[in-house]
Amino acid sequence: MATTSGRKFFDEHMEYLATKKVADMVNNTYAEDAILYNAFPLFADAPPPNVVKGRKALIETFTKYLEYQGEIQVDSLYNFLETDDVISFQATITSPKTGKWAVGDVWLMRSGQIARHFGFAHKL
């Protein structure tokens, strides 16, 4: 079975996270004016929801996220959806630091990059 362009984008995004190449991930996969709407608890400076605007702020946020979570293992990926301008999915992940989580993301795409990112999670 051929890998779709959306799944390839997802896999590359996860590889950046696995290798902790946060700046490369943001600069290569997020639009310059990208916005993250984040409802992920605990790691941000303020309680959710948080709105993070621009690449510099995204790099800071994802760096904090990886410091909080440590290594991230995707246990299951489901409800994967892609269209010309949307990639969305749900997953369960395990972190050695924080345990098991259910996560979900919606990426609104523009010109092959994430323009708007809606993320949510809860601890299992």
C-alpha positions in Angstrom: 0.0 0.0 0.0 1.4 3.4 -1.0 2.0 6.0 1.7 -0.2 9.1 1.1 1.3 12.6 1.1 -0.5 13.4 4.4 0.9 10.3 6.1 4.4 11.0 4.8 4.1 14.5 6.3 3.0 13.1 9.6 5.8 10.6 9.7 8.4 13.3 8.9 6.9 15.5 11.6 7.2 12.7 14.2 10.8 12.0 13.1 11.7 15.6 13.9 10.2 15.1 17.4 11.9 11.8 17.9 15.3 13.3 17.0 14.5 16.5 19.0 15.1 18.7 15.9 12.5 21.2 17.0 13.8 24.2 15.1 14.0 22.2 11.9 10.5 20.8 12.4 9.0 24.3 12.9 11.0 26.0 10.1 10.3 23.2 7.6 6.7 22.2 8.4 5.0 25.3 9.8 4.1 28.5 7.9 5.9 31.6 9.1 2.7 33.0 10.5 1.5 29.6 11.9 -0.7 29.5 15.0 -1.0 26.7 17.5 -4.2 26.5 19.5 -3.2 24.2 22.4 -5.3 22.6 25.0 -2.6 20.3 26.3 -2.4 20.5 30.1 0.6 21.0 32.4 3.7 21.9 30.4 2.9 25.5 29.3 3.5 28.6 31.4 -0.3 29.2 31.6 -3.2 26.8 31.8 -4.9 25.8 28.6 -6.1 26.9 26.2 -2.9 28.5 24.9 -2.5 30.4 21.6 1.1 30.3 20.3 1.9 32.5 17.3 4.9 32.4 14.9 7.8 30.2 14.5 10.0 31.5 17.3 7.2 31.0 19.9 6.4 27.5 18.4 10.1 26.5 18.8 10.0 27.6 22.4 6.7 25.7 23.0 7.7 22.5 21.4 11.0 22.5 23.2 9.2 22.8 26.5 6.8 20.0 25.4 9.7 17.7 24.7 11.4 18.6 28.0 8.2 17.8 29.7 7.4 14.5 27.9 10.9 13.1 27.1 10.9 10.4 24.6 7.5 9.9 22.9 6.3 6.6 21.7 3.2 6.4 19.5 1.3 3.4 20.6 -1.6 3.7 18.2 -2.6 6.1 15.5 -6.2 6.2 14.5 -8.9 8.3 12.9 -6.3 9.6 10.4 -7.8 12.0 7.9 -6.3 14.0 5.1 -7.6 16.3 2.4 -5.9 18.8 0.3 -5.8 21.3 3.2 -6.3 19.3 6.4 -4.5 16.5 8.2 -6.0 15.3 11.5 -5.5 12.3 13.7 -5.8 10.9 17.1 -3.2 8.7 18.9 -2.3 7.2 22.1 1.3 7.9 23.2 3.5 6.8 26.0 6.2 9.0 27.7 8.6 7.5 30.2 8.3 10.7 32.2 4.5 11.2 32.2 2.8 8.0 31.2 0.1 7.3 28.7 -1.9 10.0 26.9 -4.6 10.3 24.4 -3.8 13.1 21.9 -5.3 14.6 18.9 -4.3 17.2 16.3 -5.9 19.0 13.4 -3.4 20.7 11.0 -4.9 23.2 8.6 -2.4 23.2 5.7 -1.4 26.0 3.4 1.2 25.5 0.6 2.4 22.2 2.1 2.9 23.6 5.6 0.9 23.8 8.8 -0.9 27.2 9.0 -3.1 26.4 12.0 -2.6 23.6 14.5 -5.2 22.6 17.0 -3.9 20.2 19.6 -5.5 18.5 22.6 -4.7 15.7 25.0 -5.6 14.0 28.2 -3.7 11.7 30.5 -5.0 8.1 30.5 
